[in-house]
Amino acid sequence: MTARALFQRLLANDALNFALTNRLPRATLTRWFGGFSRIEQPLVRDVSIALWKAFGEVDLSEAKKARFASLHDAFIRELRDGARPLDPRPEVLVSPCDAIVGALGRIDGDTLLQAKGMRYTLAELLGDEALAAQMRDGQYVTLRITASMYHRFHAPTDCRVEQVHYFPGDTWNVNPPALDRVERLYCRNERAVLTARMHGDIPLVLVPVAAILVASLRLHCVDLTLHAGYAGPHRLSCDSSVRRGEEMGWFEHGSTIIVLLPAQAALAPLVRTGERIRMGQALFAPLSGDSV
């Protein structure tokens, strides 16, 4: 049995997976990893990247460059032009990132599904009653970015980002074993709420949620790197127009983005829990109701 197979077999045990990735000093480990991953000493860099590739399903062949300054540099890699083509129909909202699709569907009033038997509310997630009211009975999709995936995220449609609300918090893992055990996990973890407007003044909300080993979240719209040491302000006004597919920022490691749209939205038919999706593939049907 290879080292990768043994590692994956161990992590396949949910209880062991949860213990190994959560019953640790999460905040301390995250800060340490954030510093370690930036070490540019060639031996440290090469061994770190080799171990990452050995134990994960990492594909660096699509990266814009072949050599990286550090493990961190490899994590936040840019892709070659054309590696993630956008759905050719401009009215379709596309996935902002590479991900595994998690819970999704119609929001039950103000309640969303985290995992079987686990729920949370819009108000808890967004920290804003007025914004939560706009998304009530809307649609949502949870996109989990694993450690081996492309870590940058992009605009699902043409929009204008009006505000970023940053919430310092915990760094629970966001994988299925943790989602099955930790109540209101997304509302407890460090996260940012990006409030935007699409054509017709229709609201769009993106919630990037950090996790263990995610040392920071970079957002272009406020030209900031948000992390546990960021002192504020936490509610940041902005006026940033982004085009469909344009890069909006990146995670330092794997994590999750929750996409929220109002009631008239509908998920694209092929978007299903457990399926992998790539940035640029159809995520939401056109708000006009046209077929995807």
C-alpha positions as CSV (number, residue, x, y, z in Angstrom):
1,M,0.0,0.0,0.0
2,T,1.4,3.4,-1.0
3,A,1.7,6.3,1.5
4,R,-1.0,8.2,-0.3
5,A,-3.4,5.2,-0.2
6,L,-2.7,4.6,3.5
7,F,-3.3,8.3,4.3
8,Q,-6.5,8.4,2.3
9,R,-7.6,5.2,4.1
10,L,-7.0,6.8,7.5
11,L,-9.0,9.9,6.5
12,A,-11.8,7.8,5.2
13,N,-12.7,7.0,8.8
14,D,-14.9,9.9,9.7
15,A,-14.2,9.9,13.4
16,L,-10.4,9.7,12.9
17,N,-10.5,12.3,10.2
18,F,-12.4,14.7,12.5
19,A,-10.0,14.1,15.3
20,L,-6.9,14.5,13.2
21,T,-8.1,17.7,11.5
22,N,-10.0,19.4,14.3
23,R,-8.8,18.2,17.8
24,L,-5.7,20.4,17.5
25,P,-4.9,23.9,18.4
26,R,-6.5,25.1,15.2
27,A,-5.7,28.8,15.4
28,T,-2.1,28.2,16.4
29,L,-1.6,25.6,13.7
30,T,-3.1,27.9,11.1
31,R,-0.8,30.8,12.1
32,W,2.2,28.5,12.0
33,F,1.3,27.0,8.7
34,G,0.8,30.5,7.2
35,G,4.4,31.3,8.1
36,F,5.9,27.9,7.2
37,S,4.3,27.8,3.7
38,R,6.0,31.1,2.8
39,I,9.5,29.8,3.5
40,E,11.5,30.2,0.2
41,Q,14.5,28.1,1.2
42,P,14.9,25.7,-1.7
43,L,15.0,22.5,0.3
44,V,12.1,23.4,2.5
45,R,10.1,24.5,-0.6
46,D,10.8,21.4,-2.7
47,V,10.2,18.9,0.1
48,S,6.9,20.7,1.1
49,I,5.6,20.7,-2.4
50,A,6.7,17.1,-3.0
51,L,4.8,15.9,0.2
52,W,1.8,17.9,-0.8
53,K,1.7,16.3,-4.2
54,A,2.4,12.8,-2.7
55,F,-0.5,12.9,-0.3
56,G,-3.0,14.9,-2.3
57,E,-4.4,14.8,-5.9
58,V,-2.5,17.9,-6.9
59,D,-2.2,18.9,-10.5
60,L,0.2,21.8,-11.2
61,S,0.3,21.2,-14.9
62,E,-2.3,24.0,-15.6
63,A,-0.3,26.6,-13.6
64,K,0.9,29.7,-15.4
65,K,4.5,29.0,-14.2
66,A,6.4,25.8,-13.6
67,R,8.6,26.9,-10.7
68,F,7.3,28.3,-7.4
69,A,9.0,30.4,-4.8
70,S,7.4,28.6,-1.9
71,L,4.6,26.2,-0.9
72,H,2.4,29.2,-0.5
73,D,3.2,30.4,-4.0
74,A,2.1,27.0,-5.3
75,F,-1.2,27.1,-3.3
76,I,-2.2,30.4,-4.7
77,R,-1.0,29.6,-8.3
78,E,-2.5,31.3,-11.3
79,L,-3.7,29.2,-14.2
80,R,-2.7,29.4,-17.8
81,D,-4.9,31.6,-20.0
82,G,-7.8,29.4,-21.3
83,A,-7.5,26.8,-18.6
84,R,-11.0,27.6,-17.2
85,P,-13.2,28.7,-20.2
86,L,-16.5,30.4,-19.2
87,D,-19.8,28.9,-20.2
88,P,-20.4,30.6,-23.6
89,R,-23.9,31.8,-22.6
90,P,-23.3,35.3,-21.1
91,E,-26.7,35.2,-19.2
92,V,-25.7,32.1,-17.2
93,L,-24.1,32.6,-13.7
94,V,-20.9,30.5,-13.5
95,S,-19.1,28.8,-10.7
96,P,-16.7,31.2,-9.0
97,C,-14.2,28.5,-8.2
98,D,-13.2,24.9,-8.6
99,A,-15.0,22.9,-5.9
100,I,-17.0,19.9,-4.7
101,V,-20.7,20.9,-4.5
102,G,-22.1,20.6,-1.0
103,A,-25.6,21.5,0.3
104,L,-27.7,23.5,-2.1
105,G,-31.2,24.4,-3.2
106,R,-34.1,26.6,-2.0
107,I,-33.5,28.4,1.3
108,D,-36.3,27.4,3.7
109,G,-37.4,30.9,4.8
110,D,-34.1,31.9,6.4
111,T,-32.7,28.4,7.1
112,L,-30.0,26.7,5.1
113,L,-28.8,23.1,5.3
114,Q,-25.2,22.5,6.4
115,A,-25.4,18.7,6.5
116,K,-27.9,16.1,7.4
117,G,-29.5,17.2,10.7
118,M,-27.4,20.4,10.8
119,R,-28.9,23.8,9.8
120,Y,-28.0,27.5,10.2
121,T,-29.8,30.7,9.4
122,L,-29.1,33.6,7.0
123,A,-28.9,36.1,9.9
124,E,-26.3,34.0,11.6
125,L,-24.2,33.6,8.5
126,L,-24.5,37.2,7.2
127,G,-24.6,39.1,10.5
128,D,-27.1,41.5,8.9
129,E,-30.9,41.2,9.3
130,A,-31.7,43.5,6.3
131,L,-29.4,41.5,4.0
132,A,-30.8,38.2,5.3
133,A,-34.3,39.5,4.5
134,Q,-33.3,40.1,0.9
135,M,-32.1,36.5,0.5
136,R,-35.1,34.9,2.3
137,D,-36.6,32.0,0.3
138,G,-33.8,32.4,-2.2
139,Q,-31.4,29.9,-3.6
140,Y,-28.0,28.8,-2.3
141,V,-25.1,26.5,-3.2
142,T,-22.1,25.5,-1.1
143,L,-18.8,25.1,-2.9
144,R,-16.0,23.3,-1.0
145,I,-12.5,24.0,-2.3
146,T,-10.1,21.2,-1.2
147,A,-6.5,21.7,-0.4
148,S,-5.3,20.3,-3.8
149,M,-7.6,22.5,-5.9
150,Y,-7.1,25.9,-7.6
151,H,-7.6,28.4,-4.8
152,R,-8.5,31.6,-6.6
153,F,-12.1,32.6,-7.1
154,H,-13.9,34.7,-9.7
155,A,-17.0,36.7,-10.4
156,P,-19.9,34.5,-11.4
157,T,-21.5,37.3,-13.4
158,D,-21.0,41.0,-14.2
159,C,-21.6,42.8,-10.9
160,R,-20.6,45.6,-8.6
161,V,-19.3,44.8,-5.1
162,E,-20.7,47.3,-2.6
163,Q,-19.6,46.0,0.7
164,V,-17.3,43.5,2.5
165,H,-18.2,42.5,6.1
166,Y,-15.4,40.5,7.7
167,F,-16.0,38.2,10.6
168,P,-13.0,36.9,12.6
169,G,-13.7,33.5,13.9
170,D,-12.7,29.9,14.4
171,T,-10.9,27.7,11.9
172,W,-12.8,24.4,11.9
173,N,-12.2,22.1,9.0
174,V,-15.0,22.4,6.4
175,N,-14.9,18.8,5.2
176,P,-17.9,16.4,5.6
177,P,-16.8,14.8,9.0
178,A,-16.7,18.3,10.5
179,L,-19.9,19.5,8.9
180,D,-21.7,16.4,10.4
181,R,-20.5,17.2,13.9
182,V,-20.0,21.0,14.4
183,E,-23.3,23.0,14.6
184,R,-23.5,26.2,12.7
185,L,-19.9,25.7,11.5
186,Y,-20.0,28.3,8.7
187,C,-21.3,30.9,11.1
188,R,-18.5,30.2,13.6
189,N,-15.6,30.2,11.2
190,E,-13.7,33.2,10.0
191,R,-15.5,34.5,6.9
192,A,-16.2,37.5,4.7
193,V,-19.6,38.5,3.3
194,L,-19.3,40.1,-0.1
195,T,-22.5,42.0,-1.1
196,A,-22.9,42.8,-4.8
197,R,-25.5,43.9,-7.3
198,M,-26.1,42.4,-10.7
199,H,-28.1,43.8,-13.7
200,G,-31.5,45.1,-12.7
201,D,-30.3,45.8,-9.2
202,I,-30.6,42.1,-8.2
203,P,-28.6,41.2,-5.1
204,L,-25.8,38.6,-5.2
205,V,-24.0,37.5,-2.0
206,L,-20.7,35.5,-1.9
207,V,-19.5,34.2,1.5
208,P,-15.9,32.9,1.4
209,V,-15.4,30.8,4.6
210,A,-12.0,30.1,6.0
211,A,-10.9,26.8,7.6
212,I,-7.9,25.2,9.4
213,L,-4.6,26.1,7.7
214,V,-6.2,29.0,5.8
215,A,-3.9,31.7,6.9
216,S,-5.6,34.6,5.1
217,L,-8.1,35.7,2.5
218,R,-7.1,38.1,-0.2
219,L,-9.8,40.3,-1.7
220,H,-9.1,42.6,-4.6
221,C,-12.2,44.8,-4.2
222,V,-10.8,46.2,-0.9
223,D,-7.1,45.7,-1.7
224,L,-6.6,43.9,1.6
225,T,-5.5,40.5,3.0
226,L,-7.9,39.6,5.8
227,H,-6.7,37.2,8.5
228,A,-6.9,36.6,12.3
229,G,-4.5,39.4,13.0
230,Y,-6.5,42.0,11.0
231,A,-7.7,44.7,13.5
232,G,-10.4,46.3,11.4
233,P,-12.6,48.0,10.4
234,H,-14.6,44.9,9.8
235,R,-17.4,46.5,7.7
236,L,-15.8,47.9,4.5
237,S,-17.6,49.9,1.9
238,C,-16.4,49.6,-1.6
239,D,-17.4,50.3,-5.2
240,S,-15.8,47.7,-7.4
241,S,-17.1,46.6,-10.7
242,V,-16.1,43.1,-11.9
243,R,-16.7,41.3,-15.1
244,R,-17.9,37.7,-15.4
245,G,-14.9,35.4,-14.8
246,E,-12.7,38.2,-13.5
247,E,-10.6,37.2,-10.5
248,M,-11.9,38.5,-7.1
249,G,-9.3,37.1,-4.8
250,W,-7.9,33.8,-3.3
251,F,-7.7,31.6,-0.3
252,E,-4.3,30.6,1.1
253,H,-5.4,26.9,1.4
254,G,-8.7,25.0,0.8
255,S,-12.0,26.3,2.1
256,T,-15.6,27.1,1.0
257,I,-17.7,29.7,-0.8
258,I,-21.4,30.0,-0.2
259,V,-23.3,31.6,-3.1
260,L,-26.7,33.2,-2.3
261,L,-29.2,34.6,-4.8
262,P,-32.9,35.8,-4.4
263,A,-36.0,33.7,-4.9
264,Q,-36.2,34.2,-8.7
265,A,-33.0,32.3,-9.2
266,A,-32.6,28.6,-10.1
267,L,-29.7,26.3,-10.0
268,A,-28.4,24.9,-13.3
269,P,-29.7,21.3,-13.8
270,L,-26.4,19.5,-13.6
271,V,-25.3,21.1,-10.3
272,R,-25.7,18.3,-7.7
273,T,-24.3,17.6,-4.2
274,G,-21.1,15.6,-4.4
275,E,-20.3,16.6,-8.0
276,R,-17.1,18.4,-8.9
277,I,-17.4,21.7,-10.7
278,R,-14.9,24.0,-12.3
279,M,-14.7,27.7,-12.3
280,G,-16.6,28.9,-15.4
281,Q,-19.1,26.1,-15.6
282,A,-22.8,26.9,-15.4
283,L,-24.0,27.3,-11.7
284,F,-27.2,29.2,-11.9
285,A,-29.7,29.5,-14.7
286,P,-30.4,32.9,-16.2
287,L,-32.7,34.9,-13.9
288,S,-35.0,35.4,-16.8
289,G,-35.9,31.8,-16.5
290,D,-34.3,30.7,-19.8
291,S,-33.2,27.1,-19.9
292,V,-29.6,26.2,-19.2
